[in-house]
Amino acid sequence: MLWPFNHFRKPRLAPAGTIEAIYGMIVTQAREPIFYRDLGVPDTVNGRFDLLLLHLWLLLRRLRTAPGAVELSQALFDRFCEDMDDNLREMGVGDQTVPKRMRAFGEAFYGRVQAYDQAIDAGAEALAQAICKNILNGAAMDRARRLAAYAQAAEANLGLTGEPALLLGSFEFPAPIAKDVTP
């Protein structure tokens, strides 16, 4: 289980530069304009948060299958928590409110991880429904299907990436699918 306060108990074992590089890749991919422009992800704080969670989930899901990736997974989760804390403070959220909002972020993260894990195992339509609900606010199933196809392609791409490449951040997310490719 990823725990948001482990960084208080022990030093990070994964190199900080690698964590920053991998987390930067996740953030960069989640900010690709095509998601917002063509796939209908709301270009809002919540929309960006949900897309960041989708990409973090995809990578953490793959890292669960890599025996040497436990520390990297925890370090990435810790970095995500630090980023959310920093963003809240930049938006002017007060010190007394930050812990409540962080708890809400944690609940959102774990809820979506559970929903996406169950959905991807159940198939493309179930994943599209989960994405529609969590990212597209319950609207636009056609776009949700394209996002689900993208998530499945990203999962497959990450699945083909060997553990050494994963641990070093030597992988890429696939390009988002802008148009419906079904006949």
OpenMM code with the backbone's topology and positions (N, CA, C; nanometers):
from openmm import Vec3, app, unit

residues = "MET LEU TRP PRO PHE ASN HIS PHE ARG LYS PRO ARG LEU ALA PRO ALA GLY THR ILE GLU ALA ILE TYR GLY MET ILE VAL THR GLN ALA ARG GLU PRO ILE PHE TYR ARG ASP LEU GLY VAL PRO ASP THR VAL ASN GLY ARG PHE ASP LEU LEU LEU LEU HIS LEU TRP LEU LEU LEU ARG ARG LEU ARG THR ALA PRO GLY ALA VAL GLU LEU SER GLN ALA LEU PHE ASP ARG PHE CYS GLU ASP MET ASP ASP ASN LEU ARG GLU MET GLY VAL GLY ASP GLN THR VAL PRO LYS ARG MET ARG ALA PHE GLY GLU ALA PHE TYR GLY ARG VAL GLN ALA TYR ASP GLN ALA ILE ASP ALA GLY ALA GLU ALA LEU ALA GLN ALA ILE CYS LYS ASN ILE LEU ASN GLY ALA ALA MET ASP ARG ALA ARG ARG LEU ALA ALA TYR ALA GLN ALA ALA GLU ALA ASN LEU GLY LEU THR GLY GLU PRO ALA LEU LEU LEU GLY SER PHE GLU PHE PRO ALA PRO ILE ALA LYS ASP VAL THR PRO".split()
positions = [
    Vec3(0.0849, -0.1186, 0.0000),
    Vec3(0.0000, 0.0000, 0.0000),
    Vec3(0.0887, 0.1239, 0.0000),
    Vec3(0.0524, 0.2195, -0.0806),
    Vec3(0.1264, 0.3445, -0.0841),
    Vec3(0.0765, 0.4319, 0.0293),
    Vec3(0.1665, 0.4838, 0.1056),
    Vec3(0.1301, 0.5614, 0.2225),
    Vec3(0.1915, 0.6997, 0.2113),
    Vec3(0.1123, 0.8056, 0.2249),
    Vec3(0.1612, 0.9394, 0.1976),
    Vec3(0.2635, 0.9930, 0.2973),
    Vec3(0.2849, 0.9279, 0.4084),
    Vec3(0.3768, 0.9832, 0.5066),
    Vec3(0.5039, 0.9013, 0.5243),
    Vec3(0.5290, 0.8058, 0.4348),
    Vec3(0.6501, 0.7251, 0.4474),
    Vec3(0.7766, 0.8072, 0.4357),
    Vec3(0.7718, 0.9185, 0.3641),
    Vec3(0.8940, 0.9958, 0.3477),
    Vec3(0.9388, 1.0595, 0.4792),
    Vec3(0.8544, 1.0603, 0.5836),
    Vec3(0.8965, 1.1099, 0.7134),
    Vec3(0.9748, 1.0043, 0.7915),
    Vec3(0.9573, 0.8768, 0.7568),
    Vec3(1.0167, 0.7678, 0.8326),
    Vec3(1.1504, 0.7205, 0.7784),
    Vec3(1.1706, 0.7279, 0.6499),
    Vec3(1.2936, 0.6738, 0.5940),
    Vec3(1.3341, 0.7546, 0.4713),
    Vec3(1.4598, 0.7560, 0.4390),
    Vec3(1.5021, 0.8294, 0.3200),
    Vec3(1.4564, 0.7565, 0.1940),
    Vec3(1.4432, 0.8329, 0.0899),
    Vec3(1.4089, 0.7728, -0.0387),
    Vec3(1.5231, 0.6875, -0.0880),
    Vec3(1.4878, 0.5706, -0.1405),
    Vec3(1.5889, 0.4811, -0.1942),
    Vec3(1.6063, 0.4997, -0.3443),
    Vec3(1.5035, 0.5516, -0.4115),
    Vec3(1.5137, 0.5774, -0.5543),
    Vec3(1.5815, 0.7130, -0.5738),
    Vec3(1.6666, 0.7255, -0.6747),
    Vec3(1.7344, 0.8532, -0.6985),
    Vec3(1.6339, 0.9649, -0.7244),
    Vec3(1.6547, 1.0787, -0.6577),
    Vec3(1.5620, 1.1910, -0.6701),
    Vec3(1.5503, 1.2383, -0.8145),
    Vec3(1.6601, 1.2391, -0.8888),
    Vec3(1.6550, 1.2820, -1.0284),
    Vec3(1.5664, 1.1932, -1.1128),
    Vec3(1.5687, 1.0638, -1.0857),
    Vec3(1.4844, 0.9696, -1.1589),
    Vec3(1.3377, 0.9934, -1.1249),
    Vec3(1.3089, 1.0165, -0.9993),
    Vec3(1.1713, 1.0427, -0.9564),
    Vec3(1.1199, 1.1689, -1.0248),
    Vec3(1.1996, 1.2736, -1.0229),
    Vec3(1.1587, 1.3985, -1.0869),
    Vec3(1.1371, 1.3794, -1.2360),
    Vec3(1.2252, 1.3050, -1.3010),
    Vec3(1.2121, 1.2822, -1.4450),
    Vec3(1.0853, 1.2042, -1.4767),
    Vec3(1.0603, 1.0975, -1.4023),
    Vec3(0.9412, 1.0156, -1.4290),
    Vec3(0.8146, 1.0930, -1.3955),
    Vec3(0.8130, 1.1603, -1.2825),
    Vec3(0.6940, 1.2388, -1.2472),
    Vec3(0.6725, 1.3495, -1.3502),
    Vec3(0.7801, 1.4092, -1.3962),
    Vec3(0.7702, 1.5113, -1.5014),
    Vec3(0.7104, 1.4554, -1.6290),
    Vec3(0.7454, 1.3304, -1.6626),
    Vec3(0.6870, 1.2661, -1.7810),
    Vec3(0.5358, 1.2478, -1.7635),
    Vec3(0.4947, 1.2092, -1.6447),
    Vec3(0.3526, 1.1891, -1.6166),
    Vec3(0.2785, 1.3225, -1.6304),
    Vec3(0.3325, 1.4261, -1.5686),
    Vec3(0.2683, 1.5581, -1.5729),
    Vec3(0.2643, 1.6108, -1.7160),
    Vec3(0.3739, 1.5969, -1.7878),
    Vec3(0.3785, 1.6441, -1.9267),
    Vec3(0.2750, 1.5742, -2.0123),
    Vec3(0.2643, 1.4424, -1.9978),
    Vec3(0.1658, 1.3679, -2.0766),
    Vec3(0.0241, 1.4104, -2.0392),
    Vec3(-0.0006, 1.4299, -1.9111),
    Vec3(-0.1349, 1.4686, -1.8660),
    Vec3(-0.1717, 1.6091, -1.9124),
    Vec3(-0.0746, 1.6878, -1.9504),
    Vec3(-0.1013, 1.8245, -1.9976),
    Vec3(-0.1073, 1.8361, -2.1499),
    Vec3(-0.0981, 1.7240, -2.2184),
    Vec3(-0.1058, 1.7280, -2.3655),
    Vec3(-0.2373, 1.7952, -2.4071),
    Vec3(-0.2296, 1.8990, -2.4896),
    Vec3(-0.3513, 1.9729, -2.5284),
    Vec3(-0.4586, 1.8866, -2.5949),
    Vec3(-0.4198, 1.7812, -2.6631),
    Vec3(-0.5175, 1.6979, -2.7333),
    Vec3(-0.6222, 1.6388, -2.6383),
    Vec3(-0.5833, 1.6096, -2.5153),
    Vec3(-0.6795, 1.5554, -2.4191),
    Vec3(-0.7925, 1.6547, -2.3937),
    Vec3(-0.7573, 1.7806, -2.3872),
    Vec3(-0.8543, 1.8849, -2.3544),
    Vec3(-0.9271, 1.9350, -2.4794),
    Vec3(-0.8522, 1.9543, -2.5846),
    Vec3(-0.9068, 2.0089, -2.7088),
    Vec3(-0.9945, 1.9079, -2.7830),
    Vec3(-0.9462, 1.7859, -2.8000),
    Vec3(-1.0145, 1.6886, -2.8855),
    Vec3(-1.0884, 1.5783, -2.8100),
    Vec3(-1.0471, 1.5502, -2.6878),
    Vec3(-1.1085, 1.4388, -2.6158),
    Vec3(-1.2019, 1.4826, -2.5037),
    Vec3(-1.2224, 1.6123, -2.4907),
    Vec3(-1.3251, 1.6634, -2.4012),
    Vec3(-1.2937, 1.6635, -2.2530),
    Vec3(-1.1674, 1.6409, -2.2149),
    Vec3(-1.1343, 1.6504, -2.0729),
    Vec3(-1.1488, 1.7973, -2.0335),
    Vec3(-1.2242, 1.8268, -1.9294),
    Vec3(-1.2401, 1.9670, -1.8896),
    Vec3(-1.1043, 2.0292, -1.8543),
    Vec3(-1.0771, 2.1437, -1.9127),
    Vec3(-0.9509, 2.2131, -1.8850),
    Vec3(-0.9691, 2.2969, -1.7591),
    Vec3(-0.9831, 2.2249, -1.6490),
    Vec3(-1.0046, 2.2841, -1.5172),
    Vec3(-0.9062, 2.2194, -1.4202),
    Vec3(-0.9028, 2.2695, -1.2997),
    Vec3(-0.8183, 2.2089, -1.1969),
    Vec3(-0.8567, 2.0624, -1.1791),
    Vec3(-0.9858, 2.0344, -1.1719),
    Vec3(-1.0319, 1.8963, -1.1530),
    Vec3(-1.0008, 1.8096, -1.2735),
    Vec3(-1.0204, 1.8625, -1.3938),
    Vec3(-0.9911, 1.7853, -1.5140),
    Vec3(-0.8441, 1.7502, -1.5232),
    Vec3(-0.7586, 1.8455, -1.4938),
    Vec3(-0.6141, 1.8202, -1.4971),
    Vec3(-0.5731, 1.7209, -1.3882),
    Vec3(-0.6335, 1.7345, -1.2711),
    Vec3(-0.6068, 1.6415, -1.1619),
    Vec3(-0.6459, 1.4997, -1.2025),
    Vec3(-0.7637, 1.4843, -1.2618),
    Vec3(-0.8110, 1.3513, -1.3001),
    Vec3(-0.7237, 1.2890, -1.4084),
    Vec3(-0.6756, 1.3688, -1.5018),
    Vec3(-0.5888, 1.3156, -1.6062),
    Vec3(-0.4511, 1.2794, -1.5488),
    Vec3(-0.4031, 1.3591, -1.4545),
    Vec3(-0.2782, 1.3254, -1.3860),
    Vec3(-0.2944, 1.1928, -1.3118),
    Vec3(-0.4065, 1.1755, -1.2428),
    Vec3(-0.4312, 1.0500, -1.1714),
    Vec3(-0.4365, 0.9311, -1.2663),
    Vec3(-0.4980, 0.9483, -1.3831),
    Vec3(-0.5063, 0.8394, -1.4800),
    Vec3(-0.3658, 0.7945, -1.5206),
    Vec3(-0.2790, 0.8884, -1.5493),
    Vec3(-0.1432, 0.8536, -1.5921),
    Vec3(-0.0597, 0.7957, -1.4774),
    Vec3(-0.0756, 0.8516, -1.3592),
    Vec3(-0.0050, 0.7969, -1.2430),
    Vec3(-0.0522, 0.6541, -1.2178),
    Vec3(-0.1821, 0.6313, -1.2251),
    Vec3(-0.2368, 0.4962, -1.2070),
    Vec3(-0.1784, 0.3998, -1.3101),
    Vec3(-0.1738, 0.4409, -1.4363),
    Vec3(-0.1208, 0.3530, -1.5405),
    Vec3(0.0211, 0.3082, -1.5074),
    Vec3(0.1042, 0.4026, -1.4670),
    Vec3(0.2429, 0.3671, -1.4365),
    Vec3(0.2517, 0.2842, -1.3086),
    Vec3(0.1804, 0.3235, -1.2049),
    Vec3(0.1857, 0.2465, -1.0802),
    Vec3(0.1309, 0.1056, -1.0994),
    Vec3(0.0309, 0.0923, -1.1859),
    Vec3(-0.0234, -0.0413, -1.2160),
    Vec3(0.0863, -0.1283, -1.2768),
    Vec3(0.1619, -0.0729, -1.3682),
    Vec3(0.2704, -0.1489, -1.4310),
    Vec3(0.3813, -0.1781, -1.3304),
    Vec3(0.4120, -0.0823, -1.2467),
    Vec3(0.5194, -0.1022, -1.1487),
    Vec3(0.4847, -0.2105, -1.0469),
    Vec3(0.3555, -0.2352, -1.0236),
    Vec3(0.3152, -0.3427, -0.9320),
    Vec3(0.3663, -0.4782, -0.9783),
    Vec3(0.3871, -0.4938, -1.1087),
    Vec3(0.4314, -0.6231, -1.1631),
    Vec3(0.5833, -0.6335, -1.1726),
    Vec3(0.6533, -0.5271, -1.1389),
    Vec3(0.7994, -0.5262, -1.1468),
    Vec3(0.8554, -0.5458, -1.0057),
    Vec3(0.9214, -0.6590, -0.9803),
    Vec3(0.9675, -0.6912, -0.8447),
    Vec3(1.0548, -0.5827, -0.7796),
    Vec3(1.1346, -0.5137, -0.8565),
    Vec3(1.2245, -0.4147, -0.7980),
    Vec3(1.1692, -0.2741, -0.7935),
    Vec3(1.0377, -0.2583, -0.8082),
    Vec3(0.9809, -0.1245, -0.8244),
    Vec3(0.9030, -0.0722, -0.7038),
    Vec3(0.9055, -0.1425, -0.5926),
    Vec3(0.8276, -0.0994, -0.4763),
    Vec3(0.8711, 0.0390, -0.4295),
    Vec3(1.0009, 0.0598, -0.4185),
    Vec3(1.0511, 0.1894, -0.3712),
    Vec3(1.0194, 0.3008, -0.4698),
    Vec3(1.0308, 0.2709, -0.5985),
    Vec3(0.9981, 0.3706, -0.6999),
    Vec3(0.8505, 0.4074, -0.6930),
    Vec3(0.7646, 0.3091, -0.6778),
    Vec3(0.6210, 0.3358, -0.6668),
    Vec3(0.5921, 0.4276, -0.5489),
    Vec3(0.6508, 0.3970, -0.4353),
    Vec3(0.6280, 0.4800, -0.3167),
    Vec3(0.6825, 0.6201, -0.3381),
    Vec3(0.7998, 0.6303, -0.3974),
    Vec3(0.8605, 0.7612, -0.4216),
    Vec3(0.7760, 0.8438, -0.5187),
    Vec3(0.7197, 0.7798, -0.6190),
    Vec3(0.6325, 0.8526, -0.7120),
    Vec3(0.5050, 0.8998, -0.6420),
    Vec3(0.4491, 0.8146, -0.5573),
    Vec3(0.3310, 0.8553, -0.4830),
    Vec3(0.3648, 0.9710, -0.3889),
    Vec3(0.4788, 0.9640, -0.3223),
    Vec3(0.5225, 1.0728, -0.2347),
    Vec3(0.5384, 1.2023, -0.3133),
    Vec3(0.5959, 1.1908, -0.4339),
    Vec3(0.6165, 1.3100, -0.5182),
    Vec3(0.4826, 1.3682, -0.5605),
    Vec3(0.3877, 1.2832, -0.5928),
    Vec3(0.2522, 1.3274, -0.6255),
    Vec3(0.1931, 1.4053, -0.5074),
    Vec3(0.2062, 1.3518, -0.3868),
    Vec3(0.1535, 1.4199, -0.2677),
    Vec3(0.2207, 1.5551, -0.2467),
    Vec3(0.3521, 1.5601, -0.2652),
    Vec3(0.4239, 1.6875, -0.2529),
    Vec3(0.3738, 1.7879, -0.3559),
    Vec3(0.3519, 1.7411, -0.4783),
    Vec3(0.3037, 1.8277, -0.5852),
    Vec3(0.1652, 1.8816, -0.5525),
    Vec3(0.0767, 1.7962, -0.5035),
    Vec3(-0.0573, 1.8410, -0.4687),
    Vec3(-0.0517, 1.9428, -0.3543),
    Vec3(0.0313, 1.9176, -0.2549),
    Vec3(0.0478, 2.0106, -0.1434),
    Vec3(0.0981, 2.1456, -0.1951),
    Vec3(0.2009, 2.1419, -0.2796),
    Vec3(0.2566, 2.2658, -0.3362),
    Vec3(0.1512, 2.3419, -0.4160),
    Vec3(0.0738, 2.2691, -0.4973),
    Vec3(-0.0288, 2.3345, -0.5784),
    Vec3(-0.1365, 2.3984, -0.4923),
    Vec3(-0.1773, 2.3315, -0.3865),
    Vec3(-0.2773, 2.3894, -0.2964),
    Vec3(-0.2254, 2.5193, -0.2362),
    Vec3(-0.1017, 2.5179, -0.1924),
    Vec3(-0.0438, 2.6376, -0.1307),
    Vec3(-0.0294, 2.7505, -0.2327),
    Vec3(0.0076, 2.7153, -0.3564),
    Vec3(0.0164, 2.8173, -0.4613),
    Vec3(-0.1189, 2.8788, -0.4920),
    Vec3(-0.2253, 2.8003, -0.4791),
    Vec3(-0.3602, 2.8506, -0.5041),
    Vec3(-0.4138, 2.9284, -0.3845),
    Vec3(-0.3352, 2.9393, -0.2783),
    Vec3(-0.3747, 3.0195, -0.1641),
    Vec3(-0.4522, 2.9457, -0.0568),
    Vec3(-0.4535, 2.8145, -0.0608),
    Vec3(-0.5215, 2.7371, 0.0430),
    Vec3(-0.4401, 2.7498, 0.1712),
    Vec3(-0.5060, 2.7782, 0.2802),
    Vec3(-0.4396, 2.8003, 0.4074),
    Vec3(-0.3848, 2.6734, 0.4710),
    Vec3(-0.2895, 2.6926, 0.5623),
    Vec3(-0.2232, 2.5805, 0.6283),
    Vec3(-0.3199, 2.4870, 0.6999),
    Vec3(-0.4260, 2.5392, 0.7562),
    Vec3(-0.5192, 2.4540, 0.8293),
    Vec3(-0.6111, 2.3760, 0.7360),
    Vec3(-0.6279, 2.4224, 0.6143),
    Vec3(-0.7163, 2.3560, 0.5189),
    Vec3(-0.6422, 2.2532, 0.4342),
    Vec3(-0.5112, 2.2711, 0.4178),
    Vec3(-0.4326, 2.1810, 0.3323),
    Vec3(-0.4491, 2.0339, 0.3726),
    Vec3(-0.4385, 1.9980, 0.5009),
    Vec3(-0.4542, 1.8555, 0.5350),
    Vec3(-0.5897, 1.7978, 0.4947),
    Vec3(-0.6965, 1.8749, 0.5073),
    Vec3(-0.8288, 1.8267, 0.4671),
    Vec3(-0.8331, 1.8032, 0.3167),
    Vec3(-0.7767, 1.8960, 0.2412),
    Vec3(-0.7758, 1.8806, 0.0956),
    Vec3(-0.6861, 1.7643, 0.0543),
    Vec3(-0.5746, 1.7455, 0.1237),
    Vec3(-0.4857, 1.6336, 0.0929),
    Vec3(-0.5556, 1.5004, 0.1202),
    Vec3(-0.6330, 1.4950, 0.2258),
    Vec3(-0.7091, 1.3743, 0.2557),
    Vec3(-0.8088, 1.3475, 0.1420),
    Vec3(-0.8720, 1.4534, 0.0918),
    Vec3(-0.9653, 1.4382, -0.0205),
    Vec3(-0.8924, 1.3893, -0.1454),
    Vec3(-0.7703, 1.4401, -0.1691),
    Vec3(-0.6909, 1.3926, -0.2834),
    Vec3(-0.6598, 1.2444, -0.2680),
    Vec3(-0.6225, 1.2048, -0.1469),
    Vec3(-0.5923, 1.0639, -0.1215),
    Vec3(-0.7130, 0.9752, -0.1453),
    Vec3(-0.8288, 1.0187, -0.0984),
    Vec3(-0.9510, 0.9416, -0.1203),
    Vec3(-0.9836, 0.9321, -0.2687),
    Vec3(-0.9641, 1.0425, -0.3408),
    Vec3(-0.9888, 1.0424, -0.4855),
    Vec3(-0.8921, 0.9471, -0.5548),
    Vec3(-0.7663, 0.9525, -0.5154),
    Vec3(-0.6658, 0.8654, -0.5760),
    Vec3(-0.7028, 0.7188, -0.5563),
    Vec3(-0.7269, 0.6790, -0.4337),
    Vec3(-0.7553, 0.5386, -0.4059),
    Vec3(-0.8882, 0.4941, -0.4658),
    Vec3(-0.9865, 0.5823, -0.4673),
    Vec3(-1.1140, 0.5482, -0.5292),
    Vec3(-1.1000, 0.5248, -0.6786),
    Vec3(-1.0240, 0.6112, -0.7443),
    Vec3(-1.0055, 0.5943, -0.8880),
    Vec3(-0.9178, 0.4737, -0.9204),
    Vec3(-0.8156, 0.4511, -0.8409),
    Vec3(-0.7315, 0.3330, -0.8626),
    Vec3(-0.8173, 0.2071, -0.8565),
    Vec3(-0.9007, 0.1987, -0.7569),
    Vec3(-0.9879, 0.0815, -0.7437),
    Vec3(-1.0838, 0.0718, -0.8620),
    Vec3(-1.1455, 0.1835, -0.8985),
    Vec3(-1.2412, 0.1826, -1.0099),
    Vec3(-1.1723, 0.1461, -1.1408),
    Vec3(-1.0553, 0.2046, -1.1668),
    Vec3(-0.9853, 0.1769, -1.2926),
    Vec3(-0.9313, 0.0351, -1.2962),
    Vec3(-0.8798, -0.0139, -1.1839),
    Vec3(-0.8313, -0.1524, -1.1806),
    Vec3(-0.9434, -0.2508, -1.2125),
    Vec3(-1.0576, -0.2324, -1.1489),
    Vec3(-1.1709, -0.3213, -1.1748),
    Vec3(-1.2197, -0.3075, -1.3183),
    Vec3(-1.2247, -0.1842, -1.3668),
    Vec3(-1.2780, -0.1594, -1.5007),
    Vec3(-1.1868, -0.2140, -1.6098),
    Vec3(-1.0563, -0.1920, -1.5984),
    Vec3(-0.9669, -0.2370, -1.7049),
    Vec3(-0.9649, -0.3889, -1.7114),
    Vec3(-0.9803, -0.4526, -1.5977),
    Vec3(-0.9868, -0.5986, -1.5961),
    Vec3(-1.1182, -0.6500, -1.6550),
    Vec3(-1.2223, -0.5674, -1.6513),
    Vec3(-1.3538, -0.6065, -1.7031),
    Vec3(-1.3692, -0.5783, -1.8524),
    Vec3(-1.2816, -0.4965, -1.9088),
    Vec3(-1.2884, -0.4713, -2.0530),
    Vec3(-1.3012, -0.3256, -2.0899),
    Vec3(-1.2954, -0.3009, -2.2198),
    Vec3(-1.2913, -0.1649, -2.2733),
    Vec3(-1.4141, -0.0822, -2.2357),
    Vec3(-1.5314, -0.1413, -2.2444),
    Vec3(-1.6528, -0.0648, -2.2151),
    Vec3(-1.6603, -0.0263, -2.0676),
    Vec3(-1.6216, -0.1163, -1.9800),
    Vec3(-1.6207, -0.0849, -1.8364),
    Vec3(-1.5202, 0.0259, -1.8061),
    Vec3(-1.4043, 0.0216, -1.8711),
    Vec3(-1.3050, 0.1274, -1.8507),
    Vec3(-1.3582, 0.2598, -1.9040),
    Vec3(-1.4230, 0.2572, -2.0184),
    Vec3(-1.4811, 0.3796, -2.0741),
    Vec3(-1.5850, 0.4384, -1.9788),
    Vec3(-1.6654, 0.3532, -1.9176),
    Vec3(-1.7652, 0.4025, -1.8227),
    Vec3(-1.6994, 0.4650, -1.7002),
    Vec3(-1.5935, 0.4022, -1.6498),
    Vec3(-1.5225, 0.4582, -1.5341),
    Vec3(-1.4586, 0.5918, -1.5698),
    Vec3(-1.4011, 0.5996, -1.6888),
    Vec3(-1.3386, 0.7250, -1.7327),
    Vec3(-1.4450, 0.8317, -1.7548),
    Vec3(-1.5561, 0.7934, -1.8131),
    Vec3(-1.6656, 0.8874, -1.8351),
    Vec3(-1.7115, 0.9469, -1.7018),
    Vec3(-1.7282, 0.8623, -1.6045),
    Vec3(-1.7742, 0.9076, -1.4728),
    Vec3(-1.6706, 0.9958, -1.4037),
    Vec3(-1.5443, 0.9520, -1.4032),
    Vec3(-1.4426, 1.0199, -1.3233),
    Vec3(-1.3735, 1.1365, -1.3930),
    Vec3(-1.3628, 1.1332, -1.5225),
    Vec3(-1.2884, 1.2377, -1.5928),
    Vec3(-1.3810, 1.3297, -1.6718),
    Vec3(-1.4839, 1.2732, -1.7355),
    Vec3(-1.5692, 1.3523, -1.8243),
    Vec3(-1.7027, 1.3905, -1.7605),
    Vec3(-1.7117, 1.3768, -1.6301),
    Vec3(-1.8301, 1.4191, -1.5547),
    Vec3(-1.9594, 1.3535, -1.6031),
    Vec3(-1.9487, 1.2283, -1.6487),
    Vec3(-2.0663, 1.1523, -1.6873),
    Vec3(-2.1203, 1.1802, -1.8259),
    Vec3(-2.0513, 1.2595, -1.9043),
    Vec3(-2.0983, 1.2927, -2.0391),
    Vec3(-1.9993, 1.2421, -2.1444),
    Vec3(-2.0457, 1.2315, -2.2683),
    Vec3(-1.9598, 1.2037, -2.3844),
    Vec3(-1.8958, 1.0650, -2.3823),
    Vec3(-1.9791, 0.9620, -2.3886),
    Vec3(-1.9263, 0.8247, -2.3900),
    Vec3(-1.8347, 0.7995, -2.5098),
    Vec3(-1.8594, 0.8650, -2.6228),
    Vec3(-1.7715, 0.8451, -2.7387),
    Vec3(-1.6296, 0.8899, -2.7068),
    Vec3(-1.6167, 1.0006, -2.6393),
    Vec3(-1.4834, 1.0491, -2.5993),
    Vec3(-1.4248, 0.9610, -2.4898),
    Vec3(-1.5101, 0.9132, -2.4008),
    Vec3(-1.4632, 0.8228, -2.2957),
    Vec3(-1.4074, 0.6948, -2.3562),
    Vec3(-1.4697, 0.6462, -2.4623),
    Vec3(-1.4184, 0.5264, -2.5297),
    Vec3(-1.2804, 0.5529, -2.5903),
    Vec3(-1.2609, 0.6708, -2.6461),
    Vec3(-1.1291, 0.7039, -2.7014),
    Vec3(-1.0253, 0.7169, -2.5896),
    Vec3(-1.0643, 0.7766, -2.4778),
    Vec3(-0.9723, 0.7837, -2.3638),
    Vec3(-0.9419, 0.6442, -2.3098),
    Vec3(-1.0420, 0.5575, -2.3075),
    Vec3(-1.0210, 0.4199, -2.2617),
    Vec3(-0.9271, 0.3465, -2.3575),
    Vec3(-0.9450, 0.3668, -2.4878),
    Vec3(-0.8550, 0.3040, -2.5860),
    Vec3(-0.7127, 0.3549, -2.5664),
    Vec3(-0.6995, 0.4833, -2.5386),
    Vec3(-0.5669, 0.5391, -2.5097),
    Vec3(-0.5075, 0.4738, -2.3845),
    Vec3(-0.5879, 0.4628, -2.2778),
    Vec3(-0.5390, 0.4030, -2.1529),
    Vec3(-0.4973, 0.2582, -2.1750),
    Vec3(-0.5742, 0.1847, -2.2543),
    Vec3(-0.5375, 0.0458, -2.2839),
    Vec3(-0.4089, 0.0402, -2.3660),
    Vec3(-0.3914, 0.1316, -2.4596),
    Vec3(-0.2677, 0.1362, -2.5388),
    Vec3(-0.1492, 0.1716, -2.4490),
    Vec3(-0.1703, 0.2644, -2.3566),
    Vec3(-0.0633, 0.3020, -2.2639),
    Vec3(-0.0276, 0.1850, -2.1729),
    Vec3(-0.1293, 0.1133, -2.1259),
    Vec3(-0.1028, -0.0032, -2.0410),
    Vec3(-0.0238, -0.1090, -2.1191),
    Vec3(-0.0631, -0.1330, -2.2438),
    Vec3(0.0083, -0.2313, -2.3262),
    Vec3(0.1513, -0.1864, -2.3519),
    Vec3(0.1696, -0.0592, -2.3815),
    Vec3(0.3027, -0.0046, -2.4056),
    Vec3(0.3903, -0.0186, -2.2816),
    Vec3(0.3364, 0.0154, -2.1669),
    Vec3(0.4117, 0.0018, -2.0421),
    Vec3(0.4394, -0.1452, -2.0109),
    Vec3(0.3455, -0.2321, -2.0477),
    Vec3(0.3636, -0.3748, -2.0256),
    Vec3(0.4787, -0.4326, -2.1058),
    Vec3(0.5083, -0.3728, -2.2193),
    Vec3(0.6200, -0.4180, -2.3031),
    Vec3(0.7537, -0.3595, -2.2589),
    Vec3(0.7477, -0.2647, -2.1687),
    Vec3(0.8691, -0.1992, -2.1198),
    Vec3(0.9309, -0.2842, -2.0100),
    Vec3(1.0569, -0.3152, -2.0249),
    Vec3(1.1266, -0.3959, -1.9255),
    Vec3(1.1486, -0.3215, -1.7953),
    Vec3(1.1708, -0.3981, -1.6895),
    Vec3(1.1895, -0.3385, -1.5571),
    Vec3(1.3052, -0.2386, -1.5521),
    Vec3(1.4220, -0.2688, -1.6102),
    Vec3(1.5302, -0.1689, -1.6046),
    Vec3(1.4905, -0.0351, -1.6681),
    Vec3(1.4210, -0.0408, -1.7808),
    Vec3(1.3776, 0.0825, -1.8467),
    Vec3(1.2754, 0.1571, -1.7614),
    Vec3(1.1858, 0.0824, -1.6971),
    Vec3(1.0880, 0.1461, -1.6092),
    Vec3(1.1565, 0.2182, -1.4943),
    Vec3(1.2502, 0.1488, -1.4309),
    Vec3(1.3174, 0.2052, -1.3135),
    Vec3(1.4027, 0.3264, -1.3467),
    Vec3(1.4466, 0.3347, -1.4722),
    Vec3(1.5285, 0.4489, -1.5148),
    Vec3(1.4465, 0.5579, -1.5826),
    Vec3(1.3185, 0.5334, -1.6025),
    Vec3(1.2343, 0.6310, -1.6708),
    Vec3(1.2585, 0.6338, -1.8204),
    Vec3(1.3023, 0.5221, -1.8764),
    Vec3(1.3301, 0.5129, -2.0203),
    Vec3(1.2114, 0.4515, -2.0929),
    Vec3(1.1004, 0.5179, -2.0880),
    Vec3(0.9790, 0.4716, -2.1546),
    Vec3(0.9025, 0.5956, -2.1996),
    Vec3(0.8023, 0.5722, -2.2824),
    Vec3(0.7180, 0.6815, -2.3290),
    Vec3(0.5725, 0.6394, -2.3228),
    Vec3(0.4872, 0.7363, -2.2996),
    Vec3(0.3441, 0.7126, -2.3131),
    Vec3(0.3106, 0.7230, -2.4612),
    Vec3(0.2098, 0.6491, -2.5082),
    Vec3(0.1727, 0.6606, -2.6498),
    Vec3(0.1058, 0.7951, -2.6773),
    Vec3(0.0978, 0.8295, -2.8027),
    Vec3(0.0275, 0.9518, -2.8413),
    Vec3(-0.1215, 0.9320, -2.8181),
    Vec3(-0.1890, 1.0327, -2.7669),
    Vec3(-0.3343, 1.0232, -2.7501),
    Vec3(-0.4037, 1.0074, -2.8851),
    Vec3(-0.5173, 0.9414, -2.8837),
    Vec3(-0.5959, 0.9175, -3.0045),
    Vec3(-0.6966, 1.0299, -3.0174),
    Vec3(-0.6791, 1.1162, -3.1182),
    Vec3(-0.7650, 1.2329, -3.1327),
    Vec3(-0.8992, 1.1994, -3.1949),
    Vec3(-0.9001, 1.1177, -3.2945),
    Vec3(-1.0244, 1.0877, -3.3666),
    Vec3(-1.0660, 0.9445, -3.3378),
    Vec3(-1.1947, 0.9204, -3.3533),
    Vec3(-1.2481, 0.7852, -3.3372),
    Vec3(-1.1947, 0.6995, -3.4511),
    Vec3(-1.1280, 0.5899, -3.4157),
    Vec3(-1.0659, 0.5036, -3.5160),
    Vec3(-1.1499, 0.3801, -3.5484),
    Vec3(-1.2654, 0.3671, -3.4855),
    Vec3(-1.3512, 0.2516, -3.5138),
    Vec3(-1.4280, 0.2781, -3.6420),
    Vec3(-1.4545, 0.1720, -3.7224),
    Vec3(-1.5247, 0.1930, -3.8493),
    Vec3(-1.6692, 0.2306, -3.8308),
] * unit.nanometer
topology = app.Topology()
chain = topology.addChain("A")
for resn in residues:
    res = topology.addResidue(resn, chain)
    for name in ("N", "CA", "C"):
        topology.addAtom(name, app.Element.getBySymbol(name[0]), res)
